[in-house]
């Protein structure tokens, strides 16, 4: 499966802006430059966390996130559409008070990207990193 980098980023932006709209917040924009760093961090998570159940702990690469940004990280093993898996992760962000606050308190931008792999059991594993400013 080929995922166009810009397509997935704008899909994530749309999902986040829909949550913001439901909470009476204005839409934010995609920050492409910082999204490259989000991609690096998602790849770091893929390489260093074989078990996605430990993601609730803070796992950060040194200097991975600028001080003025807040961050949400999510992971999922799934079958089927990457877009559906991303949507489910963002749905879970909206159910968690800290993740929801990061999305709602952003003033101007989100930076985001994913890393995913095919697993031997036929499923895929995805890590999603969103940063909010």
N, CA, C and O atoms as a GROMACS GRO file, in nm:
protein
  532
    1UNK      N    1   0.084  -0.117   0.000
    1UNK     CA    2   0.000   0.000   0.000
    1UNK      C    3   0.089   0.124   0.000
    1UNK      O    4   0.181   0.136   0.081
    2UNK      N    5   0.061   0.214  -0.089
    2UNK     CA    6   0.136   0.339  -0.097
    2UNK      C    7   0.052   0.450  -0.035
    2UNK      O    8  -0.063   0.472  -0.073
    3UNK      N    9   0.112   0.518   0.062
    3UNK     CA   10   0.046   0.632   0.128
    3UNK      C   11   0.122   0.757   0.085
    3UNK      O   12   0.243   0.767   0.106
    4UNK      N   13   0.052   0.851   0.028
    4UNK     CA   14   0.115   0.977  -0.008
    4UNK      C   15   0.130   1.060   0.119
    4UNK      O   16   0.032   1.086   0.189
    5UNK      N   17   0.250   1.102   0.149
    5UNK     CA   18   0.282   1.171   0.273
    5UNK      C   19   0.191   1.291   0.296
    5UNK      O   20   0.134   1.305   0.405
    6UNK      N   21   0.176   1.376   0.197
    6UNK     CA   22   0.092   1.495   0.214
    6UNK      C   23  -0.055   1.457   0.236
    6UNK      O   24  -0.125   1.522   0.313
    7UNK      N   25  -0.100   1.352   0.168
    7UNK     CA   26  -0.240   1.310   0.184
    7UNK      C   27  -0.270   1.271   0.327
    7UNK      O   28  -0.372   1.314   0.383
    8UNK      N   29  -0.185   1.190   0.389
    8UNK     CA   30  -0.212   1.145   0.526
    8UNK      C   31  -0.203   1.262   0.623
    8UNK      O   32  -0.281   1.270   0.717
    9UNK      N   33  -0.110   1.351   0.600
    9UNK     CA   34  -0.099   1.468   0.688
    9UNK      C   35  -0.224   1.554   0.681
    9UNK      O   36  -0.276   1.597   0.785
   10UNK      N   37  -0.274   1.579   0.561
   10UNK     CA   38  -0.394   1.662   0.549
   10UNK      C   39  -0.519   1.588   0.599
   10UNK      O   40  -0.612   1.651   0.649
   11UNK      N   41  -0.520   1.456   0.587
   11UNK     CA   42  -0.629   1.378   0.646
   11UNK      C   43  -0.630   1.395   0.798
   11UNK      O   44  -0.736   1.416   0.857
   12UNK      N   45  -0.514   1.385   0.861
   12UNK     CA   46  -0.503   1.402   1.006
   12UNK      C   47  -0.546   1.543   1.045
   12UNK      O   48  -0.620   1.561   1.142
   13UNK      N   49  -0.501   1.642   0.970
   13UNK     CA   50  -0.542   1.780   0.995
   13UNK      C   51  -0.694   1.793   0.991
   13UNK      O   52  -0.753   1.856   1.079
   14UNK      N   53  -0.759   1.734   0.891
   14UNK     CA   54  -0.905   1.740   0.881
   14UNK      C   55  -0.972   1.675   1.001
   14UNK      O   56  -1.070   1.728   1.054
   15UNK      N   57  -0.920   1.562   1.045
   15UNK     CA   58  -0.977   1.493   1.161
   15UNK      C   59  -0.965   1.579   1.287
   15UNK      O   60  -1.060   1.591   1.364
   16UNK      N   61  -0.849   1.640   1.306
   16UNK     CA   62  -0.828   1.725   1.423
   16UNK      C   63  -0.917   1.849   1.416
   16UNK      O   64  -0.977   1.888   1.515
   17UNK      N   65  -0.925   1.910   1.299
   17UNK     CA   66  -1.009   2.029   1.286
   17UNK      C   67  -1.157   1.998   1.305
   17UNK      O   68  -1.232   2.084   1.350
   18UNK      N   69  -1.199   1.878   1.272
   18UNK     CA   70  -1.338   1.838   1.297
   18UNK      C   71  -1.365   1.830   1.448
   18UNK      O   72  -1.470   1.875   1.494
   19UNK      N   73  -1.272   1.775   1.522
   19UNK     CA   74  -1.285   1.771   1.669
   19UNK      C   75  -1.286   1.913   1.724
   19UNK      O   76  -1.367   1.945   1.811
   20UNK      N   77  -1.199   1.998   1.673
   20UNK     CA   78  -1.195   2.136   1.718
   20UNK      C   79  -1.328   2.206   1.688
   20UNK      O   80  -1.380   2.280   1.772
   21UNK      N   81  -1.383   2.182   1.569
   21UNK     CA   82  -1.511   2.244   1.532
   21UNK      C   83  -1.622   2.203   1.628
   21UNK      O   84  -1.703   2.287   1.669
   22UNK      N   85  -1.624   2.076   1.665
   22UNK     CA   86  -1.727   2.026   1.758
   22UNK      C   87  -1.716   2.090   1.896
   22UNK      O   88  -1.812   2.091   1.972
   23UNK      N   89  -1.598   2.143   1.927
   23UNK     CA   90  -1.575   2.210   2.056
   23UNK      C   91  -1.573   2.362   2.043
   23UNK      O   92  -1.530   2.432   2.134
   24UNK      N   93  -1.619   2.412   1.929
   24UNK     CA   94  -1.629   2.557   1.909
   24UNK      C   95  -1.496   2.626   1.884
   24UNK      O   96  -1.486   2.747   1.904
   25UNK      N   97  -1.396   2.553   1.839
   25UNK     CA   98  -1.263   2.610   1.812
   25UNK      C   99  -1.245   2.632   1.663
   25UNK      O  100  -1.303   2.563   1.580
   26UNK      N  101  -1.162   2.730   1.630
   26UNK     CA  102  -1.131   2.760   1.490
   26UNK      C  103  -1.033   2.656   1.437
   26UNK      O  104  -0.959   2.594   1.513
   27UNK      N  105  -1.034   2.636   1.305
   27UNK     CA  106  -0.940   2.541   1.246
   27UNK      C  107  -0.795   2.590   1.258
   27UNK      O  108  -0.769   2.710   1.266
   28UNK      N  109  -0.704   2.497   1.259
   28UNK     CA  110  -0.562   2.527   1.259
   28UNK      C  111  -0.503   2.478   1.127
   28UNK      O  112  -0.570   2.409   1.051
   29UNK      N  113  -0.378   2.515   1.100
   29UNK     CA  114  -0.311   2.482   0.974
   29UNK      C  115  -0.206   2.375   0.996
   29UNK      O  116  -0.164   2.348   1.109
   30UNK      N  117  -0.164   2.314   0.886
   30UNK     CA  118  -0.058   2.214   0.890
   30UNK      C  119   0.077   2.284   0.882
   30UNK      O  120   0.098   2.371   0.796
   31UNK      N  121   0.168   2.247   0.969
   31UNK     CA  122   0.304   2.300   0.969
   31UNK      C  123   0.394   2.193   0.907
   31UNK      O  124   0.432   2.096   0.973
   32UNK      N  125   0.427   2.212   0.780
   32UNK     CA  126   0.499   2.108   0.706
   32UNK      C  127   0.641   2.085   0.758
   32UNK      O  128   0.686   1.971   0.767
   33UNK      N  129   0.712   2.192   0.792
   33UNK     CA  130   0.850   2.176   0.838
   33UNK      C  131   0.857   2.092   0.965
   33UNK      O  132   0.938   1.999   0.974
   34UNK      N  133   0.773   2.123   1.065
   34UNK     CA  134   0.774   2.046   1.189
   34UNK      C  135   0.717   1.906   1.167
   34UNK      O  136   0.747   1.814   1.243
   35UNK      N  137   0.634   1.889   1.065
   35UNK     CA  138   0.581   1.755   1.034
   35UNK      C  139   0.693   1.658   0.998
   35UNK      O  140   0.681   1.538   1.024
   36UNK      N  141   0.801   1.707   0.940
   36UNK     CA  142   0.916   1.620   0.912
   36UNK      C  143   0.973   1.564   1.042
   36UNK      O  144   1.013   1.448   1.047
   37UNK      N  145   0.977   1.647   1.146
   37UNK     CA  146   1.025   1.600   1.276
   37UNK      C  147   0.925   1.504   1.339
   37UNK      O  148   0.965   1.410   1.408
   38UNK      N  149   0.796   1.525   1.317
   38UNK     CA  150   0.695   1.431   1.365
   38UNK      C  151   0.716   1.294   1.300
   38UNK      O  152   0.703   1.191   1.366
   39UNK      N  153   0.749   1.294   1.172
   39UNK     CA  154   0.777   1.170   1.100
   39UNK      C  155   0.896   1.098   1.162
   39UNK      O  156   0.892   0.978   1.186
   40UNK      N  157   1.002   1.174   1.188
   40UNK     CA  158   1.122   1.113   1.250
   40UNK      C  159   1.088   1.052   1.385
   40UNK      O  160   1.136   0.944   1.419
   41UNK      N  161   1.003   1.121   1.463
   41UNK     CA  162   0.968   1.068   1.594
   41UNK      C  163   0.880   0.944   1.582
   41UNK      O  164   0.898   0.848   1.657
   42UNK      N  165   0.786   0.944   1.488
   42UNK     CA  166   0.703   0.824   1.466
   42UNK      C  167   0.791   0.706   1.426
   42UNK      O  168   0.768   0.594   1.470
   43UNK      N  169   0.891   0.731   1.343
   43UNK     CA  170   0.983   0.624   1.304
   43UNK      C  171   1.067   0.578   1.423
   43UNK      O  172   1.093   0.459   1.438
   44UNK      N  173   1.108   0.672   1.508
   44UNK     CA  174   1.182   0.637   1.630
   44UNK      C  175   1.097   0.545   1.718
   44UNK      O  176   1.147   0.446   1.771
   45UNK      N  177   0.970   0.578   1.734
   45UNK     CA  178   0.880   0.494   1.813
   45UNK      C  179   0.868   0.354   1.752
   45UNK      O  180   0.868   0.254   1.823
   46UNK      N  181   0.856   0.348   1.621
   46UNK     CA  182   0.844   0.219   1.552
   46UNK      C  183   0.968   0.133   1.577
   46UNK      O  184   0.956   0.012   1.598
   47UNK      N  185   1.084   0.195   1.576
   47UNK     CA  186   1.209   0.121   1.595
   47UNK      C  187   1.234   0.079   1.739
   47UNK      O  188   1.294  -0.025   1.763
   48UNK      N  189   1.189   0.159   1.835
   48UNK     CA  190   1.227   0.137   1.974
   48UNK      C  191   1.118   0.075   2.061
   48UNK      O  192   1.146   0.033   2.173
   49UNK      N  193   0.995   0.068   2.011
   49UNK     CA  194   0.886   0.012   2.091
   49UNK      C  195   0.822  -0.107   2.020
   49UNK      O  196   0.728  -0.090   1.943
   50UNK      N  197   0.873  -0.226   2.045
   50UNK     CA  198   0.813  -0.342   1.979
   50UNK      C  199   0.671  -0.370   2.028
   50UNK      O  200   0.591  -0.429   1.956
   51UNK      N  201   0.640  -0.328   2.150
   51UNK     CA  202   0.509  -0.352   2.209
   51UNK      C  203   0.437  -0.219   2.224
   51UNK      O  204   0.478  -0.135   2.304
   52UNK      N  205   0.330  -0.198   2.148
   52UNK     CA  206   0.261  -0.070   2.149
   52UNK      C  207   0.188  -0.043   2.281
   52UNK      O  208   0.148   0.070   2.307
   53UNK      N  209   0.171  -0.145   2.363
   53UNK     CA  210   0.099  -0.124   2.489
   53UNK      C  211   0.178  -0.037   2.586
   53UNK      O  212   0.120   0.016   2.681
   54UNK      N  213   0.308  -0.020   2.566
   54UNK     CA  214   0.388   0.064   2.655
   54UNK      C  215   0.393   0.208   2.609
   54UNK      O  216   0.464   0.289   2.670
   55UNK      N  217   0.321   0.243   2.504
   55UNK     CA  218   0.326   0.378   2.451
   55UNK      C  219   0.274   0.481   2.550
   55UNK      O  220   0.309   0.599   2.540
   56UNK      N  221   0.191   0.440   2.645
   56UNK     CA  222   0.137   0.535   2.741
   56UNK      C  223   0.248   0.600   2.824
   56UNK      O  224   0.229   0.708   2.879
   57UNK      N  225   0.362   0.534   2.833
   57UNK     CA  226   0.478   0.596   2.896
   57UNK      C  227   0.536   0.697   2.798
   57UNK      O  228   0.518   0.683   2.677
   58UNK      N  229   0.604   0.797   2.849
   58UNK     CA  230   0.666   0.897   2.762
   58UNK      C  231   0.791   0.838   2.697
   58UNK      O  232   0.886   0.801   2.766
   59UNK      N  233   0.789   0.829   2.566
   59UNK     CA  234   0.904   0.779   2.489
   59UNK      C  235   0.945   0.887   2.391
   59UNK      O  236   0.876   0.914   2.293
   60UNK      N  237   1.057   0.948   2.418
   60UNK     CA  238   1.100   1.059   2.335
   60UNK      C  239   1.245   1.042   2.293
   60UNK      O  240   1.330   1.000   2.372
   61UNK      N  241   1.270   1.076   2.170
   61UNK     CA  242   1.408   1.086   2.123
   61UNK      C  243   1.465   1.217   2.179
   61UNK      O  244   1.391   1.314   2.194
   62UNK      N  245   1.594   1.221   2.209
   62UNK     CA  246   1.652   1.344   2.263
   62UNK      C  247   1.625   1.464   2.173
   62UNK      O  248   1.650   1.458   2.052
   63UNK      N  249   1.574   1.572   2.230
   63UNK     CA  250   1.548   1.695   2.156
   63UNK      C  251   1.444   1.681   2.048
   63UNK      O  252   1.446   1.756   1.951
   64UNK      N  253   1.353   1.586   2.061
   64UNK     CA  254   1.260   1.554   1.952
   64UNK      C  255   1.151   1.657   1.931
   64UNK      O  256   1.094   1.664   1.822
   65UNK      N  257   1.118   1.738   2.032
   65UNK     CA  258   1.003   1.827   2.021
   65UNK      C  259   1.040   1.967   2.069
   65UNK      O  260   1.099   1.982   2.176
   66UNK      N  261   1.006   2.067   1.990
   66UNK     CA  262   1.034   2.204   2.030
   66UNK      C  263   0.954   2.242   2.153
   66UNK      O  264   0.842   2.193   2.171
   67UNK      N  265   1.009   2.327   2.239
   67UNK     CA  266   0.944   2.362   2.365
   67UNK      C  267   0.805   2.421   2.349
   67UNK      O  268   0.720   2.401   2.435
   68UNK      N  269   0.780   2.492   2.242
   68UNK     CA  270   0.652   2.560   2.226
   68UNK      C  271   0.542   2.468   2.172
   68UNK      O  272   0.430   2.513   2.148
   69UNK      N  273   0.572   2.341   2.151
   69UNK     CA  274   0.477   2.245   2.096
   69UNK      C  275   0.434   2.145   2.204
   69UNK      O  276   0.515   2.104   2.287
   70UNK      N  277   0.307   2.106   2.202
   70UNK     CA  278   0.261   1.992   2.282
   70UNK      C  279   0.249   1.873   2.187
   70UNK      O  280   0.239   1.892   2.065
   71UNK      N  281   0.249   1.752   2.241
   71UNK     CA  282   0.253   1.635   2.155
   71UNK      C  283   0.155   1.528   2.198
   71UNK      O  284   0.136   1.504   2.317
   72UNK      N  285   0.093   1.464   2.100
   72UNK     CA  286   0.014   1.343   2.120
   72UNK      C  287   0.080   1.231   2.040
   72UNK      O  288   0.124   1.251   1.927
   73UNK      N  289   0.087   1.113   2.102
   73UNK     CA  290   0.141   0.995   2.036
   73UNK      C  291   0.037   0.885   2.047
   73UNK      O  292  -0.026   0.868   2.151
   74UNK      N  293   0.018   0.811   1.941
   74UNK     CA  294  -0.075   0.700   1.944
   74UNK      C  295  -0.025   0.585   1.859
   74UNK      O  296   0.056   0.605   1.769
   75UNK      N  297  -0.074   0.466   1.888
   75UNK     CA  298  -0.032   0.347   1.814
   75UNK      C  299  -0.148   0.250   1.803
   75UNK      O  300  -0.239   0.250   1.886
   76UNK      N  301  -0.144   0.168   1.699
   76UNK     CA  302  -0.250   0.070   1.678
   76UNK      C  303  -0.200  -0.041   1.588
   76UNK      O  304  -0.126  -0.017   1.493
   77UNK      N  305  -0.240  -0.163   1.621
   77UNK     CA  306  -0.225  -0.274   1.528
   77UNK      C  307  -0.360  -0.292   1.462
   77UNK      O  308  -0.463  -0.285   1.528
   78UNK      N  309  -0.362  -0.316   1.329
   78UNK     CA  310  -0.488  -0.316   1.258
   78UNK      C  311  -0.478  -0.398   1.129
   78UNK      O  312  -0.369  -0.434   1.084
   79UNK      N  313  -0.594  -0.425   1.073
   79UNK     CA  314  -0.606  -0.479   0.938
   79UNK      C  315  -0.687  -0.377   0.860
   79UNK      O  316  -0.775  -0.311   0.915
   80UNK      N  317  -0.659  -0.364   0.731
   80UNK     CA  318  -0.739  -0.275   0.648
   80UNK      C  319  -0.675  -0.139   0.627
   80UNK      O  320  -0.553  -0.127   0.613
   81UNK      N  321  -0.759  -0.037   0.626
   81UNK     CA  322  -0.720   0.098   0.586
   81UNK      C  323  -0.635   0.170   0.689
   81UNK      O  324  -0.668   0.174   0.807
   82UNK      N  325  -0.525   0.228   0.642
   82UNK     CA  326  -0.442   0.312   0.726
   82UNK      C  327  -0.522   0.434   0.772
   82UNK      O  328  -0.509   0.479   0.887
   83UNK      N  329  -0.604   0.487   0.684
   83UNK     CA  330  -0.683   0.605   0.718
   83UNK      C  331  -0.782   0.575   0.829
   83UNK      O  332  -0.803   0.658   0.917
   84UNK      N  333  -0.844   0.456   0.827
   84UNK     CA  334  -0.935   0.417   0.934
   84UNK      C  335  -0.860   0.401   1.066
   84UNK      O  336  -0.910   0.441   1.171
   85UNK      N  337  -0.741   0.342   1.060
   85UNK     CA  338  -0.660   0.326   1.182
   85UNK      C  339  -0.622   0.463   1.239
   85UNK      O  340  -0.630   0.483   1.360
   86UNK      N  341  -0.581   0.556   1.153
   86UNK     CA  342  -0.547   0.691   1.198
   86UNK      C  343  -0.670   0.757   1.261
   86UNK      O  344  -0.659   0.821   1.366
   87UNK      N  345  -0.784   0.742   1.197
   87UNK     CA  346  -0.907   0.800   1.249
   87UNK      C  347  -0.939   0.746   1.388
   87UNK      O  348  -0.982   0.822   1.476
   88UNK      N  349  -0.919   0.617   1.410
   88UNK     CA  350  -0.944   0.555   1.541
   88UNK      C  351  -0.847   0.608   1.646
   88UNK      O  352  -0.887   0.632   1.761
   89UNK      N  353  -0.722   0.628   1.609
   89UNK     CA  354  -0.625   0.682   1.705
   89UNK      C  355  -0.666   0.824   1.745
   89UNK      O  356  -0.664   0.858   1.863
   90UNK      N  357  -0.705   0.905   1.649
   90UNK     CA  358  -0.745   1.043   1.678
   90UNK      C  359  -0.874   1.044   1.760
   90UNK      O  360  -0.891   1.128   1.848
   91UNK      N  361  -0.963   0.951   1.731
   91UNK     CA  362  -1.085   0.936   1.812
   91UNK      C  363  -1.048   0.907   1.958
   91UNK      O  364  -1.110   0.961   2.050
   92UNK      N  365  -0.947   0.823   1.978
   92UNK     CA  366  -0.900   0.795   2.114
   92UNK      C  367  -0.836   0.918   2.178
   92UNK      O  368  -0.852   0.940   2.298
   93UNK      N  369  -0.764   0.997   2.099
   93UNK     CA  370  -0.710   1.123   2.152
   93UNK      C  371  -0.823   1.210   2.208
   93UNK      O  372  -0.808   1.271   2.314
   94UNK      N  373  -0.935   1.214   2.136
   94UNK     CA  374  -1.047   1.300   2.177
   94UNK      C  375  -1.112   1.252   2.306
   94UNK      O  376  -1.180   1.329   2.373
   95UNK      N  377  -1.092   1.125   2.343
   95UNK     CA  378  -1.149   1.070   2.466
   95UNK      C  379  -1.058   1.089   2.586
   95UNK      O  380  -1.101   1.071   2.700
   96UNK      N  381  -0.933   1.125   2.563
   96UNK     CA  382  -0.835   1.143   2.670
   96UNK      C  383  -0.820   1.292   2.700
   96UNK      O  384  -0.787   1.368   2.609
   97UNK      N  385  -0.844   1.334   2.824
   97UNK     CA  386  -0.841   1.479   2.854
   97UNK      C  387  -0.711   1.549   2.816
   97UNK      O  388  -0.715   1.660   2.763
   98UNK      N  389  -0.597   1.488   2.840
   98UNK     CA  390  -0.469   1.554   2.808
   98UNK      C  391  -0.450   1.567   2.657
   98UNK      O  392  -0.411   1.672   2.608
   99UNK      N  393  -0.479   1.459   2.584
   99UNK     CA  394  -0.467   1.464   2.438
   99UNK      C  395  -0.567   1.563   2.379
   99UNK      O  396  -0.534   1.639   2.288
  100UNK      N  397  -0.690   1.561   2.430
  100UNK     CA  398  -0.792   1.654   2.380
  100UNK      C  399  -0.750   1.798   2.405
  100UNK      O  400  -0.765   1.883   2.317
  101UNK      N  401  -0.697   1.826   2.524
  101UNK     CA  402  -0.650   1.962   2.553
  101UNK      C  403  -0.541   2.006   2.457
  101UNK      O  404  -0.538   2.121   2.414
  102UNK      N  405  -0.450   1.915   2.422
  102UNK     CA  406  -0.345   1.951   2.326
  102UNK      C  407  -0.407   1.993   2.193
  102UNK      O  408  -0.364   2.090   2.132
  103UNK      N  409  -0.508   1.918   2.148
  103UNK     CA  410  -0.572   1.951   2.020
  103UNK      C  411  -0.650   2.082   2.028
  103UNK      O  412  -0.647   2.162   1.935
  104UNK      N  413  -0.720   2.102   2.139
  104UNK     CA  414  -0.807   2.220   2.150
  104UNK      C  415  -0.731   2.347   2.184
  104UNK      O  416  -0.774   2.457   2.148
  105UNK      N  417  -0.619   2.334   2.254
  105UNK     CA  418  -0.543   2.453   2.296
  105UNK      C  419  -0.444   2.502   2.191
  105UNK      O  420  -0.382   2.607   2.210
  106UNK      N  421  -0.429   2.430   2.082
  106UNK     CA  422  -0.340   2.475   1.975
  106UNK      C  423  -0.390   2.609   1.922
  106UNK      O  424  -0.509   2.626   1.897
  107UNK      N  425  -0.300   2.702   1.905
  107UNK     CA  426  -0.336   2.836   1.859
  107UNK      C  427  -0.332   2.850   1.707
  107UNK      O  428  -0.410   2.925   1.649
  108UNK      N  429  -0.240   2.777   1.643
  108UNK     CA  430  -0.224   2.802   1.499
  108UNK      C  431  -0.195   2.680   1.414
  108UNK      O  432  -0.240   2.673   1.300
  109UNK      N  433  -0.121   2.582   1.467
  109UNK     CA  434  -0.070   2.475   1.379
  109UNK      C  435  -0.075   2.337   1.444
  109UNK      O  436  -0.078   2.322   1.566
  110UNK      N  437  -0.076   2.238   1.356
  110UNK     CA  438  -0.048   2.100   1.392
  110UNK      C  439   0.062   2.051   1.297
  110UNK      O  440   0.063   2.084   1.179
  111UNK      N  441   0.152   1.974   1.352
  111UNK     CA  442   0.254   1.905   1.272
  111UNK      C  443   0.230   1.756   1.296
  111UNK      O  444   0.211   1.715   1.411
  112UNK      N  445   0.231   1.676   1.192
  112UNK     CA  446   0.193   1.537   1.212
  112UNK      C  447   0.250   1.446   1.106
  112UNK      O  448   0.282   1.488   0.995
  113UNK      N  449   0.264   1.320   1.143
  113UNK     CA  450   0.300   1.216   1.047
  113UNK      C  451   0.287   1.080   1.114
  113UNK      O  452   0.262   1.069   1.234
  114UNK      N  453   0.305   0.976   1.033
  114UNK     CA  454   0.292   0.838   1.080
  114UNK      C  455   0.413   0.757   1.037
  114UNK      O  456   0.491   0.797   0.951
  115UNK      N  457   0.425   0.642   1.101
  115UNK     CA  458   0.514   0.537   1.056
  115UNK      C  459   0.434   0.408   1.065
  115UNK      O  460   0.368   0.384   1.167
  116UNK      N  461   0.438   0.324   0.963
  116UNK     CA  462   0.369   0.196   0.975
  116UNK      C  463   0.445   0.085   0.906
  116UNK      O  464   0.524   0.107   0.814
  117UNK      N  465   0.418  -0.037   0.955
  117UNK     CA  466   0.485  -0.157   0.904
  117UNK      C  467   0.385  -0.270   0.891
  117UNK      O  468   0.286  -0.277   0.963
  118UNK      N  469   0.412  -0.358   0.798
  118UNK     CA  470   0.338  -0.483   0.788
  118UNK      C  471   0.398  -0.581   0.889
  118UNK      O  472   0.520  -0.590   0.904
  119UNK      N  473   0.311  -0.653   0.959
  119UNK     CA  474   0.354  -0.752   1.058
  119UNK      C  475   0.339  -0.893   1.001
  119UNK      O  476   0.266  -0.914   0.903
  120UNK      N  477   0.408  -0.988   1.061
  120UNK     CA  478   0.405  -1.126   1.014
  120UNK      C  479   0.265  -1.188   1.024
  120UNK      O  480   0.233  -1.279   0.948
  121UNK      N  481   0.184  -1.141   1.116
  121UNK     CA  482   0.050  -1.198   1.137
  121UNK      C  483  -0.055  -1.143   1.040
  121UNK      O  484  -0.174  -1.171   1.054
  122UNK      N  485  -0.012  -1.064   0.942
  122UNK     CA  486  -0.104  -1.008   0.845
  122UNK      C  487  -0.160  -0.873   0.884
  122UNK      O  488  -0.228  -0.807   0.804
  123UNK      N  489  -0.133  -0.831   1.007
  123UNK     CA  490  -0.176  -0.698   1.050
  123UNK      C  491  -0.070  -0.596   1.015
  123UNK      O  492   0.039  -0.629   0.968
  124UNK      N  493  -0.104  -0.470   1.039
  124UNK     CA  494  -0.008  -0.361   1.026
  124UNK      C  495   0.003  -0.294   1.162
  124UNK      O  496  -0.089  -0.300   1.244
  125UNK      N  497   0.116  -0.230   1.185
  125UNK     CA  498   0.137  -0.153   1.307
  125UNK      C  499   0.162  -0.009   1.266
  125UNK      O  500   0.240   0.017   1.174
  126UNK      N  501   0.096   0.083   1.334
  126UNK     CA  502   0.110   0.224   1.301
  126UNK      C  503   0.143   0.304   1.428
  126UNK      O  504   0.088   0.277   1.535
  127UNK      N  505   0.232   0.400   1.413
  127UNK     CA  506   0.256   0.501   1.515
  127UNK      C  507   0.221   0.636   1.455
  127UNK      O  508   0.260   0.667   1.342
  128UNK      N  509   0.147   0.716   1.530
  128UNK     CA  510   0.105   0.848   1.489
  128UNK      C  511   0.160   0.950   1.588
  128UNK      O  512   0.147   0.932   1.709
  129UNK      N  513   0.219   1.054   1.538
  129UNK     CA  514   0.270   1.164   1.620
  129UNK      C  515   0.205   1.293   1.573
  129UNK      O  516   0.216   1.329   1.456
  130UNK      N  517   0.139   1.364   1.664
  130UNK     CA  518   0.085   1.496   1.632
  130UNK      C  519   0.145   1.596   1.730
  130UNK      O  520   0.156   1.568   1.850
  131UNK      N  521   0.182   1.710   1.680
  131UNK     CA  522   0.236   1.819   1.762
  131UNK      C  523   0.151   1.942   1.739
  131UNK      O  524   0.112   1.973   1.627
  132UNK      N  525   0.124   2.011   1.847
  132UNK     CA  526   0.028   2.121   1.843
  132UNK      C  527   0.094   2.249   1.895
  132UNK      O  528   0.162   2.248   1.998
  133UNK      N  529   0.070   2.359   1.821
  133UNK     CA  530   0.128   2.489   1.860
  133UNK      C  531   0.020   2.594   1.855
  133UNK      O  532   0.046   2.711   1.884
   0.00000   0.00000   0.00000
